[in-house]
Amino acid sequence: MEIIIYGTINSISLALIALGFALVYGISRIPNFAHGALYVVSGFITWSLLRTLDLNYLLSILLSMIITGSIGALIYQLVLIRIRGMAISEIIASYAIGLAILEGLRWKGFKGMTYTLPVFVRGSIFIADVPVDLHRVLVVLIGCAVVIFLWLFTHHTRIGLALRGVAQDERAAMMLGIDSDRMAVVAMAFGSMLAALAAVMLLPLGNIIVESGYNVLVQAVAVCIVGGLGSWVGAVLAAFLIGFAQILTVVYLGTHFQMVVALLAIIITLILRPSGLFGLQKELEERV
């Protein structure tokens, strides 16, 4: 039961981490390798608003999400729009921006064990005789709510349907009057806000450190590659596969092998099924 419960918690945490990356790629076909940096910077923004300006915790979170979403939109408007469609350049540029953000935070002195966010709910409960922190229970509930919200948003709102249209067929969407660059900006801002939401939910379980940005990027890429780039459903299912694999690895091998699972998942998927579980990329036999 402990493996099942904590495997579910870890899986939903991975889904929260990866949904923003999957959303941006699914809409604009841009691999946002600044995703991990946006995750960390939103944590530092929330901490700064909470500790330095002494704002309300909820207000700090909302402002952090808005600021992070604006940073994501600016990254697209100032840099990525100029190289859109050039896959290698998109990866290099977005990763360079993320690297600059993370190392800039390190240079400014944001390091060590000082920077922490308070948990939303203190205490713990027993689920099938397994003790679980109430904050982790809240992570599961909010993670499920985010997945449901994304489905409703993309199926029953005007902007969401426009985003789906661009994701399915960009040229046809443009012929119908949908501005693909504007939708890409919306996707980038929305994906950045999802990264910020994941940060404010998960960072209270540990410390805000620069290195977590690199770990989050690897995990997000692993989930999206296993699930299939561009597939949101695949990302959620892949999060459960990798999440349970990581928990089993922690139980039987140790915590320091947890990141190895994500890297192995990327390598094995690219060898056996490069398109992922629900990806739309052509398989090798279709290309030859």
Phi, psi and omega per residue, in radians:
M1 nan -0.616 3.123
E2 -1.091 -0.726 3.115
I3 -1.140 -0.727 -3.128
I4 -1.129 -0.815 -3.074
I5 -1.178 -0.881 -3.101
Y6 -1.313 -0.428 3.008
G7 -1.152 -0.698 3.085
T8 -1.142 -0.765 3.122
I9 -1.075 -0.789 3.139
N10 -1.142 -0.652 -3.136
S11 -1.143 -0.785 3.141
I12 -1.192 -0.581 3.047
S13 -1.089 -0.745 3.097
L14 -1.127 -0.671 3.100
A15 -1.092 -0.743 3.086
L16 -1.046 -0.735 -3.139
I17 -1.123 -0.696 -2.972
A18 -1.574 -0.339 -3.026
L19 -1.066 -0.670 3.128
G20 -1.118 -0.757 3.095
F21 -1.088 -0.787 -3.130
A22 -1.122 -0.667 -3.133
L23 -1.122 -0.826 -3.109
V24 -1.089 -0.808 -3.127
Y25 -1.187 -0.686 -3.116
G26 -1.082 -0.619 -3.102
I27 -1.490 -0.939 -2.968
S28 -1.820 -0.095 -3.079
R29 1.048 0.506 3.075
I30 -1.863 2.087 3.054
P31 -1.351 1.825 -3.050
N32 -1.435 1.572 -3.122
F33 -1.412 0.122 2.967
A34 -1.636 0.129 -3.070
H35 -1.022 -0.809 3.140
G36 -1.124 -0.654 3.128
A37 -1.163 -0.679 3.111
L38 -1.152 -0.615 3.070
Y39 -1.042 -0.852 -3.101
V40 -1.236 -0.739 -3.073
V41 -1.148 -0.560 3.097
S42 -1.167 -0.618 3.063
G43 -1.116 -0.750 3.119
F44 -1.169 -0.647 3.104
I45 -1.119 -0.792 3.122
T46 -1.057 -0.773 3.126
W47 -1.076 -0.759 -3.107
S48 -1.135 -0.755 3.127
L49 -1.150 -0.626 -3.089
L50 -1.333 -0.804 -3.035
R51 -1.577 -0.715 -3.061
T52 -1.433 -0.847 -3.108
L53 -1.591 -0.135 3.084
D54 1.026 0.732 3.102
L55 -1.480 2.880 3.052
N56 -1.079 2.538 -3.072
Y57 -1.049 -0.845 -3.135
L58 -1.093 -0.727 3.109
L59 -1.120 -0.682 3.108
S60 -1.078 -0.716 3.134
I61 -1.138 -0.800 -3.132
L62 -1.096 -0.782 3.116
L63 -1.125 -0.664 3.123
S64 -1.104 -0.743 3.123
M65 -1.129 -0.702 3.129
I66 -1.159 -0.782 -3.141
I67 -1.112 -0.766 3.141
T68 -1.130 -0.709 3.068
G69 -1.065 -0.682 3.111
S70 -1.160 -0.664 3.093
I71 -1.097 -0.767 3.109
G72 -1.051 -0.755 3.126
A73 -1.115 -0.695 3.121
L74 -1.148 -0.674 3.104
I75 -1.014 -0.737 3.138
Y76 -1.222 -0.815 -3.053
Q77 -1.146 -0.616 -3.049
L78 -1.583 -0.521 -3.015
V79 -2.163 -1.056 -2.932
L80 -1.172 -0.499 3.140
I81 -1.105 -0.481 -3.101
R82 -1.375 -0.328 -3.097
I83 -2.154 0.276 -3.116
R84 -1.086 2.339 -3.097
G85 1.685 -0.219 3.087
M86 -1.775 1.589 -2.908
A87 -0.968 -0.852 -3.100
I88 -1.123 -0.722 3.136
S89 -1.133 -0.641 3.107
E90 -1.096 -0.775 -3.140
I91 -1.111 -0.847 -3.096
I92 -1.096 -0.800 -3.084
A93 -1.140 -0.831 -3.104
S94 -1.163 -0.667 3.106
Y95 -1.175 -0.672 3.114
A96 -1.114 -0.691 3.104
I97 -1.125 -0.793 3.112
G98 -1.073 -0.729 3.120
L99 -1.096 -0.730 3.136
A100 -1.113 -0.697 3.130
I101 -1.132 -0.850 -3.088
L102 -1.140 -0.817 -3.133
E103 -1.242 -0.484 3.037
G104 -1.142 -0.692 3.074
L105 -1.116 -0.725 3.119
R106 -1.118 -0.720 -3.134
W107 -1.132 -0.586 3.127
K108 -1.339 -0.107 3.067
G109 1.752 0.135 3.107
F110 -1.392 1.422 3.141
K111 -2.678 2.922 -3.124
G112 1.658 -2.880 -3.016
M113 -1.816 0.246 -3.029
T114 -1.394 -0.563 -2.944
Y115 -1.623 1.884 3.129
T116 -2.388 2.657 3.049
L117 -1.898 2.487 3.123
P118 -1.252 2.594 3.084
V119 -1.219 2.711 -3.134
F120 -1.254 -0.729 -3.099
V121 -2.324 2.254 3.109
R122 -1.591 2.776 3.117
G123 1.775 -3.140 -3.131
S124 -2.600 2.845 3.080
I125 -2.295 2.923 3.094
F126 -1.846 2.205 3.053
I127 -2.058 1.957 -3.070
A128 0.926 0.804 3.120
D129 1.146 0.275 3.089
V130 -1.922 2.129 3.133
P131 -1.258 2.291 -3.122
V132 -2.335 2.285 3.081
D133 -1.097 2.484 3.123
L134 -1.111 -0.550 3.111
H135 -1.127 -0.668 3.106
R136 -1.173 -0.624 3.054
V137 -1.089 -0.703 3.108
L138 -1.140 -0.638 3.077
V139 -1.035 -0.760 3.130
V140 -1.105 -0.808 -3.108
L141 -1.119 -0.783 -3.129
I142 -1.208 -0.650 3.091
G143 -1.051 -0.796 3.098
C144 -1.107 -0.699 3.133
A145 -1.117 -0.662 3.133
V146 -1.136 -0.742 3.118
V147 -1.086 -0.769 3.118
I148 -1.128 -0.744 3.128
F149 -1.071 -0.759 3.139
L150 -1.065 -0.723 3.125
W151 -1.121 -0.807 -3.139
L152 -1.135 -0.699 -3.115
F153 -1.116 -0.753 -3.081
T154 -1.426 -0.172 -3.126
H155 -1.942 -0.308 -3.003
H156 -2.346 0.249 3.043
T157 -2.188 2.726 -3.091
R158 -1.123 -0.805 3.135
I159 -1.142 -0.730 3.137
G160 -1.078 -0.714 3.109
L161 -1.179 -0.628 3.083
A162 -1.131 -0.707 3.091
L163 -1.085 -0.760 3.110
R164 -1.117 -0.667 3.123
G165 -1.081 -0.784 3.103
V166 -1.126 -0.679 -3.135
A167 -1.134 -0.670 -3.078
Q168 -1.389 -0.745 -3.130
D169 -2.751 1.698 -3.038
E170 -1.109 -0.726 -3.109
R171 -1.157 -0.749 3.104
A172 -1.100 -0.694 3.110
A173 -1.101 -0.702 3.124
M174 -1.155 -0.627 3.098
M175 -1.136 -0.444 3.121
L176 -1.570 0.097 3.061
G177 1.658 0.197 3.122
I178 -1.564 2.196 3.132
D179 -1.398 1.915 -3.065
S180 -1.161 -0.619 3.112
D181 -1.167 -0.682 3.100
R182 -1.128 -0.718 3.110
M183 -1.158 -0.585 3.092
A184 -1.161 -0.668 3.076
V185 -1.099 -0.775 3.121
V186 -1.070 -0.774 -3.141
A187 -1.107 -0.732 -3.140
M188 -1.135 -0.732 3.117
A189 -1.162 -0.757 -3.118
F190 -1.173 -0.724 3.106
G191 -1.121 -0.656 3.100
S192 -1.165 -0.651 3.105
M193 -1.185 -0.603 3.060
L194 -1.159 -0.657 3.054
A195 -1.092 -0.697 3.114
A196 -1.155 -0.700 3.106
L197 -1.087 -0.756 3.094
A198 -1.062 -0.687 -3.117
A199 -1.122 -0.830 -3.071
V200 -1.257 -0.345 3.074
M201 -1.456 -0.638 -2.988
L202 -1.739 -0.533 -3.103
L203 -1.135 -0.517 3.050
P204 -1.064 -0.274 3.113
L205 -1.425 -0.077 3.134
G206 -2.726 -2.641 3.126
N207 -1.840 2.723 3.070
I208 -1.540 1.865 3.141
I209 -2.251 2.667 -3.106
V210 -1.079 -0.679 -3.063
E211 -1.053 -0.464 -3.126
S212 -1.133 -0.392 3.089
G213 -1.117 -0.702 3.106
Y214 -1.209 -0.703 3.125
N215 -1.112 -0.742 3.140
V216 -1.118 -0.709 3.125
L217 -1.076 -0.803 3.134
V218 -1.066 -0.772 -3.123
Q219 -1.160 -0.713 3.121
A220 -1.115 -0.775 3.115
V221 -1.111 -0.725 3.138
A222 -1.069 -0.819 -3.138
V223 -1.070 -0.775 -3.090
C224 -1.230 -0.626 3.117
I225 -1.227 -0.756 3.127
V226 -1.152 -0.741 -3.140
G227 -1.285 -0.427 -3.080
G228 1.916 2.027 -3.105
L229 -1.018 2.229 -3.136
G230 1.663 -0.128 -3.122
S231 -1.840 2.020 3.132
W232 -1.292 -0.688 3.101
V233 -1.105 -0.746 3.101
G234 -1.064 -0.649 3.134
A235 -1.121 -0.699 3.137
V236 -1.165 -0.790 3.137
L237 -1.147 -0.708 3.115
A238 -1.131 -0.595 3.096
A239 -1.058 -0.650 3.108
F240 -1.241 -0.690 3.108
L241 -1.080 -0.892 -3.112
I242 -1.219 -0.667 -3.123
G243 -1.061 -0.803 3.121
F244 -1.228 -0.633 3.100
A245 -1.088 -0.677 3.125
Q246 -1.166 -0.720 3.132
I247 -1.135 -0.741 3.096
L248 -1.086 -0.675 3.117
T249 -1.137 -0.737 3.114
V250 -1.085 -0.731 -3.092
V251 -1.171 -0.749 -2.996
Y252 -1.753 -0.362 -3.098
L253 -2.097 -0.670 -3.125
G254 2.341 2.793 -3.055
T255 -1.190 -0.502 -3.073
H256 -1.256 -0.116 3.084
F257 -1.675 0.012 -3.050
Q258 -1.099 -0.767 -3.141
M259 -1.234 -0.472 3.104
V260 -1.072 -0.606 3.138
V261 -1.055 -0.774 3.135
A262 -1.104 -0.740 3.138
L263 -1.166 -0.727 3.094
L264 -1.119 -0.635 3.115
A265 -1.072 -0.704 3.104
I266 -1.110 -0.845 -3.079
I267 -1.121 -0.837 -3.093
I268 -1.118 -0.718 3.136
T269 -1.126 -0.768 -3.133
L270 -1.140 -0.486 3.111
I271 -1.394 -0.827 -3.006
L272 -1.544 -0.702 -3.105
R273 -2.578 1.454 -3.038
P274 -1.022 -0.454 -3.129
S275 -1.410 -0.151 -3.110
G276 1.405 -3.046 -3.090
L277 -1.157 -0.769 -3.080
F278 -2.221 0.424 -3.100
G279 -1.302 2.802 -3.136
L280 -1.890 0.106 3.112
Q281 -1.234 2.632 -3.140
K282 -1.257 2.414 3.068
E283 -1.342 2.907 -3.055
L284 -1.033 -0.763 -3.093
E285 -1.177 -0.382 3.094
E286 -1.402 -0.417 -3.087
R287 -1.546 -0.454 -3.063
V288 -1.400 nan nan
